[in-house]
Amino acid sequence: MSNYDVIIIGGGPGGYVGAIRCAQLGLKTAVVEGRGALGGTCLNVGCIPSKALLHASESYHEATTNFTKMGLMGKSPSVDLPTMMDYKQSVIDGNVQGIEFLFKKNKVDYIQGWGKITGVGEVTVGDDVHTAKNIVIATGSEPTTLPNVEVDEKIVVSSTGALALKKVPKKMVVIGAGVIGLELGSVYSRLGAEVTVVEFLDHITPGMDSDISKTLQRSLKKQGLKFVLGAAVQKVETTKTKAKVTYKLRKNDTEATIDADIVLVATGRKPYTAGLGLEALGVEMTERGQIKTDAHWRTNVEGIYAIGDVITGPMLAHKAEDEGIAVAETIAGQAGHVNYDIIPGVIYTTPEVASVGLTEDALKEAGHAYKVGKFNFMGNGRAKANFATEGFVKILADAKTDRILGAHILGPVAGELIHEICVAMEFGAAAEDIARTCHAHPTYSEAVREAALACGDGAIHA
């Protein structure tokens, strides 16, 4: 039996970051992880491997499309998917080893195995019982599926299977036009697959600003992706090598089918709480299967906390990380805090999408008086030089106070540019504050300043 101040169940972004922060604050800490590798879904079968494949496929596209325009001549590269997958795995391995190093550096114990809370302050892993004054549940989420759709990870795959295909499919159907579906769909489209995205709603990227959503769809269509919107998938039938997707259009109930070599089911994720023993402990859950917590991430059972994908809020690695730090500080007697109004969301397609704060749709619905500052990357010198002029920056500010209410970017490195707005919003900045801040030239970030200028007297280069 080992005694700890804190035991965290789950070694993903929320769990491992929370553990390191606990250790930094002088708490004896252990992390229980059953996967056999730290980093959770994000590092092993999510954020990191998908970005590796996105980078590889984007590099291939750049080489085959833009190199000759810049005077870079030579034989075009071909796709060797097994080697690309080896590269992806090396990126994963390096990051996993990095977390293990950080655990040793901060004296965090790593307990391998599946943890179960067998009593208040008690976690059992295999035959071993460990005690702790505080237990944090950070077990993340798993892919959801659909009725009449069986995921075999061979022909019908989740995001996990899509990150480990043996060859590029000739035809791929993606069910779901959210972040995962669009990112992985765009990877295989660039590598040569014919990709069709089937979405239940009548638009892509649910929850995103509609201006962004429409423009992104047009861009992806130009890249070759096909979209069937407002379609409810009825079933997926498979043979040894093929699949047939049957869907029904919601507007008129007509049925149609699409043949595919690979079907990616990307219909979202659900909290992973199986085997934790929560029911026996009487831990309260929400109707959606999430663990119910208060404003300090405490469950209704004394000494048990929960963070990340298992509780309410967006299922984002960086949201879990912030909660991991905050819950550690709370346990240590400090004032842990997460500003949920300023959590950015990013879609790593090309062009990238990034968003923070309120959408224009939400402001209209609320009847909030606002103004819009918009600037197209077509007017940005750096974007022109880099063949990256698609998209725009849109800043939403209060009509009276000029305080920034939200920002939405579609364009090059949008996922990096959004953080200028995040910091500004954290300090309660006005659009004029960004407009009056000198930005280096030539940079993509000048487009953010121009959008801020457009909230006032007008952009310079529009």
KABEL-V662483 format. One record per residue. N is the residue number from 1. RES is the residue in one small letter. PHI is phi in radians with two decimals (999 if undefined). Layout:
BEGIN
n:N res:RES phi:PHI
n:N res:RES phi:PHI
END
This chain:
BEGIN
n:1 res:m phi:999
n:2 res:s phi:-2.01
n:3 res:n phi:-1.93
n:4 res:y phi:-2.29
n:5 res:d phi:-1.35
n:6 res:v phi:-2.44
n:7 res:i phi:-2.05
n:8 res:i phi:-1.90
n:9 res:i phi:-1.67
n:10 res:g phi:2.06
n:11 res:g phi:-1.86
n:12 res:g phi:-1.42
n:13 res:p phi:-0.96
n:14 res:g phi:-1.18
n:15 res:g phi:-1.18
n:16 res:y phi:-1.28
n:17 res:v phi:-1.18
n:18 res:g phi:-1.05
n:19 res:a phi:-1.13
n:20 res:i phi:-1.11
n:21 res:r phi:-1.16
n:22 res:c phi:-1.00
n:23 res:a phi:-1.11
n:24 res:q phi:-1.08
n:25 res:l phi:-1.60
n:26 res:g phi:1.53
n:27 res:l phi:-1.67
n:28 res:k phi:-1.26
n:29 res:t phi:-2.27
n:30 res:a phi:-2.34
n:31 res:v phi:-2.07
n:32 res:v phi:-1.80
n:33 res:e phi:-2.43
n:34 res:g phi:-1.64
n:35 res:r phi:-1.16
n:36 res:g phi:1.68
n:37 res:a phi:-2.62
n:38 res:l phi:-1.33
n:39 res:g phi:1.91
n:40 res:g phi:1.14
n:41 res:t phi:-1.00
n:42 res:c phi:-0.92
n:43 res:l phi:-1.39
n:44 res:n phi:-1.57
n:45 res:v phi:-2.44
n:46 res:g phi:-2.57
n:47 res:c phi:-0.89
n:48 res:i phi:-1.24
n:49 res:p phi:-1.10
n:50 res:s phi:-1.16
n:51 res:k phi:-1.22
n:52 res:a phi:-1.10
n:53 res:l phi:-1.22
n:54 res:l phi:-1.09
n:55 res:h phi:-1.10
n:56 res:a phi:-1.12
n:57 res:s phi:-1.21
n:58 res:e phi:-1.18
n:59 res:s phi:-1.12
n:60 res:y phi:-1.08
n:61 res:h phi:-1.08
n:62 res:e phi:-1.07
n:63 res:a phi:-1.17
n:64 res:t phi:-1.51
n:65 res:t phi:-1.96
n:66 res:n phi:-1.90
n:67 res:f phi:-1.02
n:68 res:t phi:-1.12
n:69 res:k phi:-1.13
n:70 res:m phi:-1.74
n:71 res:g phi:1.43
n:72 res:l phi:-1.70
n:73 res:m phi:-1.74
n:74 res:g phi:2.56
n:75 res:k phi:-1.20
n:76 res:s phi:-1.18
n:77 res:p phi:-1.25
n:78 res:s phi:-1.98
n:79 res:v phi:-1.63
n:80 res:d phi:-1.99
n:81 res:l phi:-1.10
n:82 res:p phi:-1.00
n:83 res:t phi:-1.17
n:84 res:m phi:-1.08
n:85 res:m phi:-1.20
n:86 res:d phi:-1.12
n:87 res:y phi:-1.04
n:88 res:k phi:-1.01
n:89 res:q phi:-1.17
n:90 res:s phi:-1.14
n:91 res:v phi:-1.14
n:92 res:i phi:-1.05
n:93 res:d phi:-1.02
n:94 res:g phi:-1.09
n:95 res:n phi:-1.24
n:96 res:v phi:-1.08
n:97 res:q phi:-1.08
n:98 res:g phi:-1.11
n:99 res:i phi:-1.20
n:100 res:e phi:-1.03
n:101 res:f phi:-1.09
n:102 res:l phi:-1.13
n:103 res:f phi:-1.11
n:104 res:k phi:-1.13
n:105 res:k phi:-1.06
n:106 res:n phi:-1.71
n:107 res:k phi:1.05
n:108 res:v phi:-1.64
n:109 res:d phi:-1.37
n:110 res:y phi:-1.92
n:111 res:i phi:-1.81
n:112 res:q phi:-1.50
n:113 res:g phi:2.44
n:114 res:w phi:-1.55
n:115 res:g phi:-1.64
n:116 res:k phi:-2.34
n:117 res:i phi:-1.46
n:118 res:t phi:-1.74
n:119 res:g phi:3.07
n:120 res:v phi:-1.08
n:121 res:g phi:1.32
n:122 res:e phi:-2.40
n:123 res:v phi:-2.13
n:124 res:t phi:-1.83
n:125 res:v phi:-2.19
n:126 res:g phi:1.13
n:127 res:d phi:-1.68
n:128 res:d phi:-1.70
n:129 res:v phi:-1.93
n:130 res:h phi:-2.12
n:131 res:t phi:-2.00
n:132 res:a phi:-2.71
n:133 res:k phi:-1.19
n:134 res:n phi:-2.36
n:135 res:i phi:-2.13
n:136 res:v phi:-2.01
n:137 res:i phi:-1.58
n:138 res:a phi:-2.43
n:139 res:t phi:-1.55
n:140 res:g phi:1.29
n:141 res:s phi:-2.47
n:142 res:e phi:-2.39
n:143 res:p phi:-1.12
n:144 res:t phi:-1.57
n:145 res:t phi:-2.30
n:146 res:l phi:-2.13
n:147 res:p phi:-1.03
n:148 res:n phi:1.13
n:149 res:v phi:-2.23
n:150 res:e phi:-1.78
n:151 res:v phi:-1.46
n:152 res:d phi:-1.87
n:153 res:e phi:1.05
n:154 res:k phi:-2.09
n:155 res:i phi:-1.83
n:156 res:v phi:-1.80
n:157 res:v phi:-2.10
n:158 res:s phi:-1.56
n:159 res:s phi:-1.04
n:160 res:t phi:-1.06
n:161 res:g phi:-1.18
n:162 res:a phi:-1.17
n:163 res:l phi:-1.52
n:164 res:a phi:-2.45
n:165 res:l phi:-1.20
n:166 res:k phi:-1.44
n:167 res:k phi:-2.61
n:168 res:v phi:-1.30
n:169 res:p phi:-1.22
n:170 res:k phi:-1.24
n:171 res:k phi:-2.24
n:172 res:m phi:-2.27
n:173 res:v phi:-1.91
n:174 res:v phi:-1.89
n:175 res:i phi:-1.68
n:176 res:g phi:2.01
n:177 res:a phi:-1.86
n:178 res:g phi:-1.64
n:179 res:v phi:-1.02
n:180 res:i phi:-1.12
n:181 res:g phi:-1.08
n:182 res:l phi:-1.25
n:183 res:e phi:-1.12
n:184 res:l phi:-1.26
n:185 res:g phi:-1.06
n:186 res:s phi:-1.22
n:187 res:v phi:-1.02
n:188 res:y phi:-1.29
n:189 res:s phi:-1.13
n:190 res:r phi:-1.12
n:191 res:l phi:-1.45
n:192 res:g phi:2.11
n:193 res:a phi:-1.39
n:194 res:e phi:-1.58
n:195 res:v phi:-1.91
n:196 res:t phi:-2.08
n:197 res:v phi:-1.80
n:198 res:v phi:-1.89
n:199 res:e phi:-2.24
n:200 res:f phi:-1.15
n:201 res:l phi:-1.36
n:202 res:d phi:-1.60
n:203 res:h phi:-2.65
n:204 res:i phi:-1.61
n:205 res:t phi:0.80
n:206 res:p phi:-0.92
n:207 res:g phi:1.59
n:208 res:m phi:-1.40
n:209 res:d phi:-0.98
n:210 res:s phi:-1.11
n:211 res:d phi:-1.06
n:212 res:i phi:-1.15
n:213 res:s phi:-0.99
n:214 res:k phi:-1.14
n:215 res:t phi:-1.20
n:216 res:l phi:-1.09
n:217 res:q phi:-1.06
n:218 res:r phi:-1.06
n:219 res:s phi:-1.13
n:220 res:l phi:-1.18
n:221 res:k phi:-1.13
n:222 res:k phi:-1.09
n:223 res:q phi:-1.39
n:224 res:g phi:1.99
n:225 res:l phi:-1.28
n:226 res:k phi:-1.83
n:227 res:f phi:-2.23
n:228 res:v phi:-2.08
n:229 res:l phi:-1.79
n:230 res:g phi:1.13
n:231 res:a phi:-2.18
n:232 res:a phi:-1.73
n:233 res:v phi:-1.20
n:234 res:q phi:-1.61
n:235 res:k phi:-2.91
n:236 res:v phi:-2.26
n:237 res:e phi:-1.82
n:238 res:t phi:-2.20
n:239 res:t phi:-1.94
n:240 res:k phi:-1.18
n:241 res:t phi:-2.26
n:242 res:k phi:-2.34
n:243 res:a phi:-2.45
n:244 res:k phi:-2.24
n:245 res:v phi:-1.75
n:246 res:t phi:-1.85
n:247 res:y phi:-2.31
n:248 res:k phi:-2.16
n:249 res:l phi:-1.26
n:250 res:r phi:-1.22
n:251 res:k phi:-1.29
n:252 res:n phi:-2.46
n:253 res:d phi:1.10
n:254 res:t phi:-1.37
n:255 res:e phi:-1.77
n:256 res:a phi:-2.63
n:257 res:t phi:-2.27
n:258 res:i phi:-2.30
n:259 res:d phi:-1.53
n:260 res:a phi:-2.64
n:261 res:d phi:-1.49
n:262 res:i phi:-2.35
n:263 res:v phi:-2.04
n:264 res:l phi:-1.74
n:265 res:v phi:-1.60
n:266 res:a phi:-2.22
n:267 res:t phi:-1.74
n:268 res:g phi:1.94
n:269 res:r phi:-2.36
n:270 res:k phi:-2.34
n:271 res:p phi:-1.01
n:272 res:y phi:-1.83
n:273 res:t phi:-2.24
n:274 res:a phi:-1.09
n:275 res:g phi:1.36
n:276 res:l phi:-1.46
n:277 res:g phi:1.40
n:278 res:l phi:-1.19
n:279 res:e phi:-1.11
n:280 res:a phi:-1.11
n:281 res:l phi:-1.41
n:282 res:g phi:1.41
n:283 res:v phi:-1.23
n:284 res:e phi:-1.27
n:285 res:m phi:-2.13
n:286 res:t phi:-1.53
n:287 res:e phi:-1.13
n:288 res:r phi:-1.63
n:289 res:g phi:1.41
n:290 res:q phi:-1.60
n:291 res:i phi:-1.39
n:292 res:k phi:-1.43
n:293 res:t phi:-2.30
n:294 res:d phi:-1.60
n:295 res:a phi:-1.18
n:296 res:h phi:-1.99
n:297 res:w phi:1.15
n:298 res:r phi:-1.55
n:299 res:t phi:-1.44
n:300 res:n phi:-1.34
n:301 res:v phi:-1.74
n:302 res:e phi:-0.93
n:303 res:g phi:1.46
n:304 res:i phi:-2.01
n:305 res:y phi:-2.02
n:306 res:a phi:-2.57
n:307 res:i phi:-2.49
n:308 res:g phi:1.40
n:309 res:d phi:-1.18
n:310 res:v phi:-1.41
n:311 res:i phi:-2.04
n:312 res:t phi:-1.16
n:313 res:g phi:1.91
n:314 res:p phi:-1.10
n:315 res:m phi:-1.48
n:316 res:l phi:-2.22
n:317 res:a phi:-1.04
n:318 res:h phi:-1.27
n:319 res:k phi:-1.14
n:320 res:a phi:-1.11
n:321 res:e phi:-1.07
n:322 res:d phi:-1.05
n:323 res:e phi:-1.18
n:324 res:g phi:-1.08
n:325 res:i phi:-1.14
n:326 res:a phi:-1.14
n:327 res:v phi:-1.22
n:328 res:a phi:-1.09
n:329 res:e phi:-1.15
n:330 res:t phi:-1.12
n:331 res:i phi:-1.07
n:332 res:a phi:-1.38
n:333 res:g phi:1.55
n:334 res:q phi:-1.65
n:335 res:a phi:-1.81
n:336 res:g phi:-1.15
n:337 res:h phi:-2.60
n:338 res:v phi:-2.23
n:339 res:n phi:-1.56
n:340 res:y phi:-1.24
n:341 res:d phi:-1.38
n:342 res:i phi:-2.23
n:343 res:i phi:-1.88
n:344 res:p phi:-1.28
n:345 res:g phi:-2.13
n:346 res:v phi:-2.33
n:347 res:i phi:-2.03
n:348 res:y phi:-1.62
n:349 res:t phi:-1.38
n:350 res:t phi:-2.13
n:351 res:p phi:-1.24
n:352 res:e phi:-1.30
n:353 res:v phi:-2.14
n:354 res:a phi:-2.47
n:355 res:s phi:-2.57
n:356 res:v phi:-2.61
n:357 res:g phi:1.34
n:358 res:l phi:-1.43
n:359 res:t phi:-1.52
n:360 res:e phi:-1.11
n:361 res:d phi:-1.06
n:362 res:a phi:-1.15
n:363 res:l phi:-1.16
n:364 res:k phi:-1.07
n:365 res:e phi:-1.10
n:366 res:a phi:-1.43
n:367 res:g phi:1.24
n:368 res:h phi:-1.42
n:369 res:a phi:-1.30
n:370 res:y phi:-2.48
n:371 res:k phi:-2.25
n:372 res:v phi:-2.07
n:373 res:g phi:-2.01
n:374 res:k phi:-2.30
n:375 res:f phi:-2.52
n:376 res:n phi:-1.50
n:377 res:f phi:-1.15
n:378 res:m phi:-1.04
n:379 res:g phi:-1.62
n:380 res:n phi:-1.80
n:381 res:g phi:-1.06
n:382 res:r phi:-1.12
n:383 res:a phi:-1.09
n:384 res:k phi:-1.11
n:385 res:a phi:-1.14
n:386 res:n phi:-1.82
n:387 res:f phi:0.94
n:388 res:a phi:-2.34
n:389 res:t phi:-1.59
n:390 res:e phi:-1.32
n:391 res:g phi:1.89
n:392 res:f phi:-2.82
n:393 res:v phi:-1.94
n:394 res:k phi:-2.22
n:395 res:i phi:-1.95
n:396 res:l phi:-1.91
n:397 res:a phi:-2.28
n:398 res:d phi:-1.09
n:399 res:a phi:-1.08
n:400 res:k phi:-1.65
n:401 res:t phi:-1.62
n:402 res:d phi:1.26
n:403 res:r phi:-1.13
n:404 res:i phi:-1.23
n:405 res:l phi:-1.82
n:406 res:g phi:3.13
n:407 res:a phi:-2.61
n:408 res:h phi:-2.45
n:409 res:i phi:-2.16
n:410 res:l phi:-2.16
n:411 res:g phi:2.80
n:412 res:p phi:-1.09
n:413 res:v phi:0.73
n:414 res:a phi:-1.01
n:415 res:g phi:-1.14
n:416 res:e phi:-1.55
n:417 res:l phi:-1.10
n:418 res:i phi:-1.09
n:419 res:h phi:-1.26
n:420 res:e phi:-1.05
n:421 res:i phi:-1.24
n:422 res:c phi:-1.02
n:423 res:v phi:-1.12
n:424 res:a phi:-1.03
n:425 res:m phi:-1.16
n:426 res:e phi:-1.06
n:427 res:f phi:-1.67
n:428 res:g phi:1.20
n:429 res:a phi:-1.26
n:430 res:a phi:-1.63
n:431 res:a phi:-1.03
n:432 res:e phi:-1.11
n:433 res:d phi:-1.06
n:434 res:i phi:-1.26
n:435 res:a phi:-1.07
n:436 res:r phi:-1.62
n:437 res:t phi:-1.64
n:438 res:c phi:-1.16
n:439 res:h phi:-1.98
n:440 res:a phi:-1.10
n:441 res:h phi:-2.13
n:442 res:p phi:-1.65
n:443 res:t phi:-2.41
n:444 res:y phi:-1.10
n:445 res:s phi:-1.13
n:446 res:e phi:-1.05
n:447 res:a phi:-1.13
n:448 res:v phi:-1.19
n:449 res:r phi:-1.09
n:450 res:e phi:-1.08
n:451 res:a phi:-1.13
n:452 res:a phi:-1.17
n:453 res:l phi:-1.05
n:454 res:a phi:-1.19
n:455 res:c phi:-1.31
n:456 res:g phi:-1.97
n:457 res:d phi:-1.39
n:458 res:g phi:2.27
n:459 res:a phi:-1.19
n:460 res:i phi:-1.44
n:461 res:h phi:-1.74
n:462 res:a phi:-1.57
END
